[in-house]
Amino acid sequence: MERELVVDILLVEDNPNDAELAIRALKKHHLANHLEWVKDGVAALDFLFQRGEYAGRSATLPRVVLLDLRLPKLDGLEVLAQIRANADTRDLPVVILTSSKEEQDLVATYQLGVNSFVPKPVAFDEFARTVADLGMYWVLVNRVPPDIRND
């Protein structure tokens, strides 16, 4: 029996402070009702591919994955590579939200097919505004074909 878990945003973030700030910004704009937060790359793939603790959830994909690069267990580049390598998730919108300012990270993510690369602003207000803007765009404005989300 599948668990019905409708998720618009999959937040993949190991830093609890950044995650809390992101969730708070999304809640302020009523975008966190259907959010799942995972703390490492393995959990992100388990969620997307219905493995491990997520084995019973429905196959519906989120509208967007907000993915950090520096993650425990499996880094964001490998998560992105596995998302793009799978026919079911290849077209899933993925936004890198990272503190990395390295040009090599920017280039590598675009080579792997990321939809957007957003450096995390250092200032609290800027970070909150950036996350809220991302959520509003990817959840409310952007349209994807129904088969991408398995709707």
Sequence and secondary structure as in RCSB ss.txt:
>XXXX:A:sequence
MERELVVDILLVEDNPNDAELAIRALKKHHLANHLEWVKDGVAALDFLFQRGEYAGRSATLPRVVLLDLRLPKLD
GLEVLAQIRANADTRDLPVVILTSSKEEQDLVATYQLGVNSFVPKPVAFDEFARTVADLGMYWVLVNRVPPDIRN
D
>XXXX:A:secstr
  B    SEEEE S HHHHHHHHHHHHHTT  TTEEEESSHHHHHHHHTT GGGTTB S   SEEEE SS SSS 
HHHHHHHHHHSTTTTTS EEEEES   HHHHHHHHHTT SEEEE  SSHHHHHHHHHHHHIIIIII    HHHHT
 
